[in-house]
Amino acid sequence: MKKPHYAFLICAATTLTFFYANGLGCNAFSIYMPYVLKEYGISNTQSSSILLTRSLFGFLATAVSGWYYRAFSLRNGILIAGISTVLGYILFGTAPGYATVLAGSALVGVGFGLGATLPVSMMLNRWFRQKRNTAMSISAMGSTFAMIGIPSLITWGIQTHGLRPSFLVHAAAIALSAGVAFLIFRSDPSELGLEPYGSDAVKAAGTAQGTTTVPKQRVITRTDWLWLIPALLLLGAVANPGYNHLSVFLNGQSFTPESIAVAFSIGSACACAGKFLFGVIADRFSTFYCNFIYGFMSIAGLILLCISHSIPVMYCGMAFFCTGISIAITGPPAWAGDLSEPEQYDLTIQRFQKMYTLGSLVFTLMPGMIADRCGGSYLTAFWIFTGFTVYLVAAVQRQYIKNR
């Protein structure tokens, strides 16, 4: 029986990385938000500043990621980033006041910027020549695994044992996950005397087609960046401030904490399936079609959440939105592969990720500031996020149509 390629273990480790760095580290924090507001008596704008701090340090970390991963191997760099996230949640669990919560958020931001989408994309690019989109989609499912059932568990833990012990248990779960991933990771196939998965098939296909064919150049021009940069900024806004304010938005819409926790679990289960299907559709057909499908679902989900006055409609809205916005993780790596030359992949994904995290930073305070000016309601902010989503889908599709 043929031994499975080690790349499949790498895919398991990158899935675990998304589980703790993106899912437990960032997405799950939205469940804590209403309790943090109550515990420290802070305003909506101050609560948004917690996310602003995370986004700021995430952006700064991404900005130095090129230097960082020249100084450290991918394996060691991801571990150090994971330790930063653990320390952030320890600070949450021991925070005497609002300032310490901000410090913890900064550490979580560093962990996300250096240890999530960017290094995972680079790792999978080194280990996979075929089925890379599928591997990325499977990995991205890790962030949604963290939101299936765990929101209800977090809510139960806070209501039963309190906010601070829940944060410390959370830190322990992140530490365990980061340690297991580190044991599996290898920075390059050559460390084990291997070739990337699918290398033989790619070489065979190239030989069969001959060596005289000149591939079409995929160059992103200055004009193209004028469209893509705002799209990536807005993607960061919808996927981060938008998603992380869902809990307080729905709470303001008079939904109970229990129903909101169930909604997050439903949305995450749907997003999990959606992320897997993204890779299958992209590898079998084209990312071009995925952009339309997932963009429509994001827009439809946001509209349903904005008009929802019943729990079933709210559940449907969460299912559509969470499935559609999962493209925030699976999309940029696929776009970088489709829209740039292979030798430019690492540089392109770094640029995409910088713009994405900058969007998270720039728009972090927007929902809270709008809510404070609208009587505490986040409804206006979420209508704005709907408009953002329409633009970003149009801008990305423009580039695909141009390349075609």
C-alpha positions as CSV (number, residue, x, y, z in Angstrom):
1,M,0.0,0.0,0.0
2,K,1.4,3.4,-1.0
3,K,2.4,5.6,1.9
4,P,0.4,8.9,2.0
5,H,2.4,12.0,1.1
6,Y,3.6,14.0,4.2
7,A,1.9,17.0,2.6
8,F,-1.4,15.7,3.9
9,L,0.0,15.9,7.5
10,I,1.1,19.4,6.7
11,C,-2.5,20.2,5.6
12,A,-3.7,18.8,9.0
13,A,-1.3,21.1,10.8
14,T,-2.3,24.2,8.8
15,T,-5.9,23.4,9.6
16,L,-5.0,23.2,13.3
17,T,-3.1,26.6,12.9
18,F,-6.3,28.3,11.5
19,F,-8.2,26.6,14.4
20,Y,-6.2,28.4,17.1
21,A,-4.8,31.5,15.4
22,N,-7.9,32.6,13.5
23,G,-10.8,30.7,15.1
24,L,-10.0,30.6,18.8
25,G,-7.7,33.6,18.7
26,C,-9.8,36.1,16.8
27,N,-13.3,34.9,15.8
28,A,-14.2,33.4,19.2
29,F,-13.4,36.7,20.9
30,S,-16.7,38.2,19.5
31,I,-18.6,35.9,21.9
32,Y,-16.8,37.6,24.8
33,M,-17.5,41.1,23.6
34,P,-20.9,41.8,25.4
35,Y,-19.4,40.4,28.6
36,V,-16.3,42.6,28.3
37,L,-18.5,45.6,27.8
38,K,-20.4,44.8,31.0
39,E,-17.3,43.8,33.1
40,Y,-15.3,46.9,32.4
41,G,-18.2,49.4,31.9
42,I,-16.9,50.6,28.5
43,S,-18.7,52.3,25.6
44,N,-19.3,50.8,22.1
45,T,-16.5,53.0,20.8
46,Q,-14.1,51.7,23.5
47,S,-15.1,48.1,22.7
48,S,-14.3,48.7,19.1
49,S,-10.9,50.0,20.1
50,I,-10.1,46.6,21.5
51,L,-10.5,45.3,17.9
52,L,-8.7,48.3,16.6
53,T,-5.7,47.5,18.7
54,R,-5.7,43.9,17.5
55,S,-6.0,45.1,13.9
56,L,-3.3,47.7,14.3
57,F,-0.7,45.2,15.6
58,G,-1.9,42.6,13.1
59,F,-1.1,45.1,10.3
60,L,2.3,46.0,11.8
61,A,3.1,42.4,12.2
62,T,2.1,41.7,8.5
63,A,4.2,44.7,7.4
64,V,7.4,43.1,8.9
65,S,6.4,39.6,7.9
66,G,9.0,39.5,5.0
67,W,11.8,40.3,7.4
68,Y,10.3,38.0,10.1
69,Y,10.2,34.9,7.9
70,R,13.7,35.6,6.6
71,A,14.9,35.6,10.2
72,F,12.9,32.6,11.3
73,S,11.8,29.4,9.4
74,L,8.1,29.0,8.7
75,R,7.9,26.3,11.4
76,N,9.6,28.4,14.1
77,G,7.9,31.6,13.1
78,I,4.4,30.1,13.3
79,L,5.2,28.7,16.8
80,I,6.4,32.1,18.1
81,A,3.3,33.7,16.7
82,G,1.2,31.1,18.5
83,I,2.9,31.9,21.8
84,S,2.0,35.6,21.3
85,T,-1.7,34.6,21.0
86,V,-1.5,32.5,24.2
87,L,0.1,35.4,26.1
88,G,-2.7,37.7,24.9
89,Y,-5.4,35.5,26.3
90,I,-3.5,35.1,29.6
91,L,-3.6,38.9,29.8
92,F,-7.4,38.8,29.1
93,G,-7.8,36.4,32.0
94,T,-5.7,38.4,34.4
95,A,-6.6,41.9,33.3
96,P,-7.3,44.4,36.2
97,G,-8.6,46.9,33.8
98,Y,-9.3,48.1,30.2
99,A,-5.7,49.0,29.5
100,T,-4.5,45.4,30.1
101,V,-7.3,44.1,27.8
102,L,-5.8,46.4,25.1
103,A,-2.3,44.9,25.7
104,G,-3.7,41.4,25.3
105,S,-5.5,42.4,22.1
106,A,-2.2,43.7,20.8
107,L,-0.5,40.3,21.4
108,V,-3.3,38.5,19.7
109,G,-3.0,40.8,16.7
110,V,0.7,40.0,16.4
111,G,-0.1,36.3,16.6
112,F,-2.7,36.6,13.9
113,G,-0.6,38.8,11.6
114,L,2.5,36.6,11.7
115,G,0.9,33.2,12.3
116,A,-2.3,32.7,10.3
117,T,-3.2,33.2,6.6
118,L,0.2,34.5,5.4
119,P,2.5,31.7,6.7
120,V,-0.2,29.0,6.0
121,S,-0.4,30.2,2.3
122,M,3.4,30.1,2.0
123,M,3.6,26.7,3.7
124,L,1.0,25.1,1.4
125,N,2.6,26.8,-1.7
126,R,5.8,24.9,-0.8
127,W,4.2,21.6,-0.1
128,F,1.5,21.4,-2.9
129,R,1.9,21.6,-6.7
130,Q,-1.6,20.2,-7.3
131,K,-4.8,20.7,-5.3
132,R,-3.4,23.7,-3.5
133,N,-6.8,25.5,-3.4
134,T,-8.4,22.4,-2.0
135,A,-5.6,22.2,0.7
136,M,-6.1,25.9,1.5
137,S,-9.9,25.4,1.8
138,I,-9.5,22.4,4.1
139,S,-7.0,24.4,6.2
140,A,-9.4,27.4,6.4
141,M,-12.1,25.1,7.7
142,G,-10.1,25.1,11.0
143,S,-11.2,28.6,11.8
144,T,-14.9,27.5,11.5
145,F,-14.3,24.4,13.6
146,A,-13.5,26.7,16.4
147,M,-17.0,28.3,16.1
148,I,-19.1,25.1,16.0
149,G,-20.4,24.4,19.5
150,I,-17.6,26.4,21.1
151,P,-19.6,29.7,21.3
152,S,-22.2,27.9,23.4
153,L,-19.4,26.4,25.5
154,I,-17.9,29.8,26.0
155,T,-21.2,31.3,27.0
156,W,-21.8,28.5,29.4
157,G,-18.3,28.8,30.9
158,I,-18.7,32.6,31.4
159,Q,-22.1,32.3,33.0
160,T,-21.0,29.4,35.2
161,H,-17.4,30.2,36.2
162,G,-17.0,33.8,35.2
163,L,-15.2,35.8,32.4
164,R,-11.6,35.5,33.6
165,P,-11.4,31.7,34.2
166,S,-12.9,31.2,30.7
167,F,-10.2,33.3,29.1
168,L,-7.5,31.2,30.9
169,V,-9.0,27.9,29.7
170,H,-9.1,29.5,26.3
171,A,-5.4,30.3,26.5
172,A,-4.6,26.7,27.4
173,A,-6.5,25.4,24.4
174,I,-4.6,27.6,22.1
175,A,-1.2,26.6,23.6
176,L,-2.1,22.9,23.2
177,S,-3.1,23.3,19.5
178,A,0.0,25.4,18.7
179,G,2.3,22.7,20.3
180,V,0.7,19.9,18.2
181,A,1.0,21.9,15.0
182,F,4.7,22.6,15.7
183,L,5.5,18.9,16.1
184,I,4.0,18.2,12.6
185,F,5.3,21.2,10.6
186,R,8.3,21.1,8.4
187,S,9.2,24.3,6.6
188,D,10.1,22.7,3.3
189,P,9.7,19.2,1.7
190,S,13.5,19.0,1.2
191,E,13.9,18.7,5.0
192,L,12.4,15.2,4.6
193,G,14.0,14.5,1.2
194,L,10.6,14.9,-0.5
195,E,9.1,16.7,-3.5
196,P,6.0,18.8,-3.2
197,Y,2.7,16.9,-3.6
198,G,1.8,16.7,-7.3
199,S,5.3,17.5,-8.7
200,D,5.5,14.4,-10.8
201,A,2.1,15.0,-12.4
202,V,3.0,18.6,-13.1
203,K,6.3,17.6,-14.7
204,A,4.6,14.9,-16.8
205,A,2.0,17.3,-18.0
206,G,4.7,19.8,-19.0
207,T,6.6,17.2,-20.9
208,A,3.4,16.0,-22.7
209,Q,2.6,19.6,-23.8
210,G,6.1,20.3,-24.9
211,T,8.5,23.0,-23.9
212,T,7.9,25.5,-26.6
213,T,4.6,27.0,-25.2
214,V,5.1,30.4,-23.6
215,P,2.7,30.9,-20.7
216,K,0.6,34.1,-20.7
217,Q,2.0,36.7,-18.4
218,R,-0.2,37.6,-15.4
219,V,0.8,41.1,-14.4
220,I,-1.1,43.3,-12.0
221,T,-0.6,46.9,-13.3
222,R,-0.8,50.1,-11.4
223,T,-4.3,50.7,-12.7
224,D,-5.3,47.2,-11.5
225,W,-4.0,48.0,-8.0
226,L,-6.3,51.1,-7.9
227,W,-9.2,48.7,-8.1
228,L,-7.7,45.8,-6.0
229,I,-6.4,47.8,-3.0
230,P,-9.8,49.2,-2.0
231,A,-11.3,45.8,-2.6
232,L,-8.9,44.1,-0.2
233,L,-9.3,46.9,2.3
234,L,-13.1,46.5,2.3
235,L,-12.7,42.7,2.5
236,G,-10.7,43.2,5.7
237,A,-13.4,45.5,7.0
238,V,-16.3,43.1,6.4
239,A,-14.5,40.0,7.5
240,N,-13.1,41.4,10.7
241,P,-15.0,44.5,12.2
242,G,-18.1,43.2,10.5
243,Y,-17.9,39.7,11.8
244,N,-16.6,40.6,15.2
245,H,-19.4,43.1,15.8
246,L,-22.1,40.5,14.9
247,S,-22.6,39.5,18.5
248,V,-23.3,43.1,19.8
249,F,-25.3,43.9,16.7
250,L,-27.6,40.9,17.2
251,N,-27.8,41.6,20.9
252,G,-29.0,45.1,20.1
253,Q,-31.6,43.6,17.8
254,S,-33.1,42.0,20.9
255,F,-31.9,38.4,20.3
256,T,-30.9,36.4,23.4
257,P,-27.2,35.4,24.1
258,E,-28.3,31.7,23.8
259,S,-29.9,32.2,20.3
260,I,-26.9,34.3,19.2
261,A,-24.5,31.5,20.3
262,V,-26.6,29.0,18.3
263,A,-26.5,31.3,15.3
264,F,-22.7,31.5,15.4
265,S,-22.6,27.7,15.5
266,I,-25.0,27.4,12.5
267,G,-23.0,30.0,10.6
268,S,-19.7,28.3,11.3
269,A,-21.0,24.9,10.3
270,C,-22.2,26.3,6.9
271,A,-18.9,28.2,6.5
272,C,-17.0,25.0,7.1
273,A,-18.8,23.3,4.2
274,G,-18.4,26.5,2.1
275,K,-14.7,26.7,2.6
276,F,-14.2,23.1,1.5
277,L,-16.4,23.6,-1.6
278,F,-14.5,26.7,-2.5
279,G,-11.3,24.6,-3.1
280,V,-13.2,21.9,-5.0
281,I,-14.9,24.4,-7.3
282,A,-11.7,26.5,-7.8
283,D,-9.5,23.5,-8.6
284,R,-12.2,21.8,-10.8
285,F,-13.6,24.9,-12.6
286,S,-12.3,28.4,-11.7
287,T,-12.0,30.8,-8.8
288,F,-13.9,33.2,-11.1
289,Y,-17.2,31.3,-10.4
290,C,-16.4,31.0,-6.7
291,N,-16.2,34.8,-6.5
292,F,-19.7,35.2,-7.8
293,I,-21.2,32.5,-5.6
294,Y,-19.6,33.5,-2.4
295,G,-20.1,37.3,-3.0
296,F,-23.8,36.8,-3.6
297,M,-24.1,34.7,-0.4
298,S,-22.3,37.4,1.6
299,I,-24.6,40.1,0.3
300,A,-27.7,38.1,0.8
301,G,-26.7,37.2,4.3
302,L,-26.0,40.7,5.3
303,I,-29.4,41.9,4.0
304,L,-31.2,39.1,5.9
305,L,-29.4,40.1,9.1
306,C,-30.3,43.7,8.6
307,I,-34.0,43.0,8.1
308,S,-34.3,40.1,10.5
309,H,-36.9,40.3,13.3
310,S,-37.2,36.6,13.9
311,I,-34.8,33.9,15.0
312,P,-35.3,31.7,11.9
313,V,-34.5,34.6,9.5
314,M,-31.5,35.5,11.7
315,Y,-30.2,31.9,11.5
316,C,-30.6,32.0,7.7
317,G,-28.7,35.3,7.5
318,M,-25.9,34.0,9.6
319,A,-25.7,30.8,7.5
320,F,-25.4,32.8,4.2
321,F,-23.1,35.5,5.5
322,C,-20.7,33.2,7.3
323,T,-20.5,30.9,4.2
324,G,-19.9,33.8,1.8
325,I,-17.4,35.7,3.9
326,S,-15.3,32.6,4.3
327,I,-13.8,33.8,1.0
328,A,-11.8,36.2,3.1
329,I,-9.5,33.4,4.0
330,T,-9.7,31.2,0.9
331,G,-9.9,34.0,-1.6
332,P,-6.7,36.0,-1.4
333,P,-4.3,32.9,-1.7
334,A,-6.3,31.7,-4.7
335,W,-6.4,35.2,-6.2
336,A,-2.6,35.6,-5.7
337,G,-2.1,32.3,-7.5
338,D,-4.4,33.1,-10.4
339,L,-3.5,36.8,-10.9
340,S,0.3,36.7,-10.6
341,E,3.2,34.6,-11.9
342,P,4.2,31.6,-9.8
343,E,7.6,33.2,-8.8
344,Q,5.7,36.2,-7.6
345,Y,3.3,34.3,-5.4
346,D,4.9,35.0,-2.0
347,L,5.3,38.7,-2.7
348,T,1.7,39.0,-4.0
349,I,0.1,37.2,-1.1
350,Q,2.1,39.4,1.3
351,R,0.8,42.5,-0.4
352,F,-2.8,41.1,-0.4
353,Q,-2.5,40.3,3.3
354,K,-1.1,43.7,4.2
355,M,-4.1,45.4,2.5
356,Y,-6.5,43.0,4.1
357,T,-5.2,43.7,7.6
358,L,-5.0,47.4,6.9
359,G,-8.7,47.3,6.1
360,S,-9.3,45.6,9.4
361,L,-7.4,48.4,11.1
362,V,-8.9,51.4,9.3
363,F,-12.5,50.3,9.7
364,T,-12.4,48.8,13.2
365,L,-13.8,51.8,15.0
366,M,-16.4,52.5,12.4
367,P,-19.2,50.2,13.7
368,G,-18.9,51.4,17.3
369,M,-18.7,55.1,16.3
370,I,-21.8,54.7,14.1
371,A,-23.6,52.9,16.9
372,D,-22.8,55.6,19.4
373,R,-24.4,58.1,17.0
374,C,-27.4,56.0,16.3
375,G,-28.7,55.3,19.8
376,G,-26.6,52.2,20.2
377,S,-27.8,50.5,17.1
378,Y,-25.3,48.8,14.7
379,L,-27.9,48.5,11.9
380,T,-26.5,51.4,9.8
381,A,-23.0,50.0,10.0
382,F,-24.1,46.7,8.7
383,W,-25.9,48.3,5.7
384,I,-22.6,50.0,4.9
385,F,-20.8,46.6,5.1
386,T,-23.3,45.3,2.5
387,G,-22.3,48.1,0.1
388,F,-18.6,47.3,0.8
389,T,-19.2,43.7,-0.2
390,V,-20.8,44.7,-3.5
391,Y,-17.8,46.7,-4.5
392,L,-15.1,44.1,-3.5
393,V,-16.8,41.4,-5.6
394,A,-17.0,43.7,-8.6
395,A,-13.4,44.8,-8.3
396,V,-11.9,41.3,-8.0
397,Q,-14.1,40.0,-10.9
398,R,-12.9,42.9,-13.1
399,Q,-9.3,41.6,-12.7
400,Y,-10.3,38.1,-13.6
401,I,-12.2,39.3,-16.7
402,K,-9.2,41.4,-17.8
403,N,-6.9,38.3,-17.5
404,R,-9.3,36.2,-19.5
